[in-house]
Amino acid sequence: MAKLWSALVLVVTLAAATAALLAQGGRWSWTLDLFSHFAPIYGLVGLVCLAHVGLLARGLRHLGVGAGFAAVLGAAALMAPEYLRPAGPTSAAPAGTIKVVQFNMQRSNGDLARIADWLATERPDIVTITEARHDLRDCLTRQFGWRTAGAHGDLIIFTPAAYTVMRRPDLPKGVDLTFVNASYAQVGGPVEIVTTRFQWPTNEVTRKQPGGLASVLEQLPRDRMILTGDFNATPWSHQIRALDRSLGLARRDRAVATWPAEVFGRAWPLPILAIDHVYAGPGWATVKVERGPWLGSDHYPLIVTLAPVRP
């Protein structure tokens, strides 16, 4: 049994090491970049292999060590930039803070009461819902008196006060991208809120969405902008790194996994993919970044508290 287990570990580790190596090519190939999203798994598999290398047959131990280190180092090369990158200014000062919640509620989620109760406890200033349903919209506007932007679609911005203006930027031709944006009056100046959703990176449509989003944001004031969304892409990917460089905003979450939040309809406490993100302009400092509780969705909520940067 031990030999069978060790052989299985070796085979899986060789596959992980190969995938981690192929993921490095994501700098030049969209297809190879698909491998990068699972970098934490490659690293974990490599560590398990190194821990079990003594159980391998003597002739396979060098191969096991090499595969284990290749998987770990390949994963580290993909993940290290996320921990080393600047994530914008930070602040511990509570004055003027706003709490932003980004949440993909999942269309099939029937637990609206749980969502509403949690939001009542959190008391956020901005809530952006992906895969929003109109019954949730009606529930939140009735219970909290919140105002909405994008009320008739599946991306909705909820705020205590109505937006002051909605300038709809033009998308480049050939780009299929859903987004909602609006400007809100705040102490210190107007705040532009944008929320969006990218398709899965396996979808051909997704290739043009990062450039389309960058074009949208160029047409809006970005100093006090807040961008949220379900980007369906992890920070280990070259797709997200390129997006970070192109937007003129700082992504405030750092490796906060939000998916999957459930397995077979039950809460799953170990999400592995960080695919929900919150960006903010240089006019905001990050106070806190948190992951919310399970609310009946396949995503966990992402909570980011921001404070205005004082001149």
Residue pairs with C-beta under 8 A, 6 or more apart in sequence:
2 55
3 55
3 57
5 52
5 55
6 52
6 55
6 56
6 57
6 64
9 48
9 49
9 52
9 64
10 49
10 56
10 60
10 63
10 64
10 67
12 45
12 49
13 45
13 46
13 48
13 49
13 64
13 67
13 68
13 71
14 63
14 67
16 41
16 42
16 45
16 46
16 67
16 71
17 42
17 46
17 67
17 68
17 70
17 71
17 74
19 35
19 38
19 42
19 74
20 35
20 39
20 42
20 70
20 71
20 73
20 74
20 75
20 77
20 78
21 70
21 74
22 32
22 35
23 32
23 33
23 35
23 36
23 39
23 42
23 74
23 78
23 236
24 32
24 74
24 77
24 78
25 32
25 33
26 32
26 33
26 34
26 35
26 36
26 237
26 238
26 239
27 33
27 238
30 201
30 207
30 239
33 201
33 237
33 238
33 239
34 201
34 202
36 78
36 234
36 236
36 237
36 238
37 201
37 233
37 234
37 236
37 237
37 273
38 272
39 74
39 75
39 78
39 79
39 234
39 236
40 75
40 79
40 236
40 272
41 272
42 71
42 72
42 74
42 75
43 71
43 72
43 75
43 76
43 79
45 71
46 67
46 68
46 69
46 70
46 71
46 72
46 74
46 75
47 68
47 72
49 64
49 67
49 68
49 71
50 64
50 65
50 68
50 69
50 72
52 64
53 61
53 64
53 65
53 68
54 61
56 63
56 64
78 236
79 236
79 255
81 241
82 235
82 236
82 254
82 255
83 254
83 255
85 244
86 250
87 250
87 251
87 252
87 254
87 286
88 250
88 251
88 252
88 280
88 282
88 284
88 285
88 286
89 282
89 284
89 285
89 286
89 309
90 285
90 286
90 287
91 285
91 286
91 287
91 307
91 309
92 287
93 287
93 307
94 287
94 307
95 307
96 187
96 188
96 307
96 308
97 287
97 305
97 306
97 307
98 125
98 126
98 186
98 305
98 306
98 307
99 122
99 123
99 124
99 125
99 126
99 303
99 304
99 305
100 124
100 125
100 126
100 127
100 128
100 226
100 228
100 278
100 303
100 304
100 305
100 306
101 119
101 122
101 124
101 126
101 127
101 128
101 292
101 301
101 302
101 303
102 128
102 130
102 195
102 228
102 229
102 230
102 276
102 277
102 278
102 301
102 302
102 304
103 115
103 127
103 128
103 129
103 130
103 276
103 292
103 295
103 297
103 299
103 301
103 302
104 129
104 130
104 131
104 197
104 230
104 258
104 276
104 297
104 298
104 299
105 115
105 129
105 130
105 131
105 132
105 133
105 136
105 295
105 296
105 297
105 299
106 131
106 296
106 297
106 298
106 299
107 131
107 133
107 154
109 115
109 295
109 296
109 297
110 296
111 295
111 296
112 135
112 136
112 139
114 295
114 296
115 136
115 295
115 296
116 139
116 140
116 143
118 292
118 293
118 295
118 301
119 127
119 140
119 144
120 143
120 144
122 292
122 303
124 303
125 159
125 160
126 157
126 158
126 159
126 193
126 226
126 228
127 140
127 146
127 157
127 158
127 159
128 155
128 156
128 157
128 158
128 193
128 195
128 228
128 229
129 136
129 155
129 156
129 158
130 154
130 155
130 195
130 197
130 229
130 230
130 299
131 154
131 197
131 230
132 153
132 154
132 155
132 156
133 154
137 148
137 151
137 156
140 146
140 158
141 147
141 148
141 158
144 158
144 160
145 160
146 158
146 159
146 160
147 158
147 159
147 160
147 161
147 162
147 163
148 156
148 157
148 158
149 156
149 157
149 159
149 163
149 166
149 180
149 181
149 182
149 193
150 156
150 157
150 180
150 195
153 178
153 180
154 178
155 178
155 179
155 180
155 195
155 196
155 197
156 180
157 163
157 180
157 182
157 193
157 195
159 184
159 193
161 184
161 185
163 182
163 183
163 184
163 193
164 183
164 184
164 185
164 190
165 182
165 183
166 181
166 182
166 183
167 181
167 183
167 219
167 220
168 181
169 181
169 215
169 216
169 217
169 219
169 220
170 215
170 219
171 177
171 212
171 215
171 216
172 208
172 211
172 212
172 215
174 208
175 208
175 209
175 211
175 212
175 215
176 205
176 208
176 209
177 196
177 198
177 208
177 209
177 212
177 213
177 216
178 196
178 197
179 194
179 195
179 196
179 197
179 213
179 216
179 229
180 194
180 195
180 196
181 192
181 193
181 194
181 195
181 216
181 220
182 192
182 193
183 190
183 191
183 192
183 193
184 190
184 191
184 192
184 193
186 224
187 308
188 224
188 283
188 308
189 223
189 224
189 283
190 221
190 224
191 224
191 225
191 226
192 220
192 221
192 222
192 224
192 225
192 226
193 225
193 226
193 227
193 228
194 216
194 217
194 220
194 225
194 226
194 227
194 228
195 227
195 228
195 229
196 213
196 227
196 228
196 229
196 231
197 229
197 230
197 231
197 232
198 206
198 209
198 210
198 229
198 230
198 231
198 232
198 233
199 205
199 206
199 209
199 232
200 206
200 232
201 232
201 233
201 237
201 239
206 232
210 239
210 242
210 243
210 246
211 246
213 243
213 247
214 243
214 246
214 247
217 225
217 227
217 247
217 248
217 249
218 248
222 248
222 249
222 281
223 281
223 282
223 283
224 281
224 283
224 284
224 308
225 249
225 279
225 280
225 281
226 278
226 279
226 280
226 281
226 284
226 306
227 247
227 249
227 278
227 279
227 280
228 276
228 277
228 278
228 279
228 302
229 276
229 277
230 275
230 276
230 299
231 240
231 243
231 275
231 276
231 277
232 275
233 239
233 240
233 243
233 275
234 240
234 273
234 274
234 275
235 241
235 251
235 254
235 255
235 274
235 277
240 251
240 277
244 250
244 251
247 279
248 281
249 279
249 280
249 281
250 279
250 280
250 281
250 282
251 277
251 278
251 279
252 278
252 279
252 280
252 284
252 286
252 289
252 304
252 306
253 274
253 276
253 277
253 278
253 289
253 302
253 304
254 289
255 274
256 274
256 276
256 289
256 290
256 291
256 302
257 271
257 272
257 273
257 274
257 291
257 300
258 271
258 273
258 274
258 275
258 276
258 291
258 299
258 300
258 301
258 302
259 271
259 272
259 273
259 275
259 276
259 298
259 299
259 300
260 268
260 271
260 272
260 273
260 298
260 299
261 267
261 268
261 271
261 294
261 297
261 298
261 299
261 300
262 268
262 294
262 296
262 297
262 298
267 294
268 294
271 291
271 300
275 299
276 299
276 300
276 302
277 302
278 289
278 302
278 304
280 286
280 304
280 306
282 309
283 308
283 309
284 306
284 307
284 308
284 309
285 306
285 307
285 308
285 309
286 304
286 305
286 306
287 305
287 306
287 307
288 303
288 304
288 305
289 302
289 303
289 304
289 305
290 302
290 303
290 304
290 305
291 300
291 301
291 302
291 303
292 300
292 301
292 302
292 303
293 300
293 301
294 300
295 301
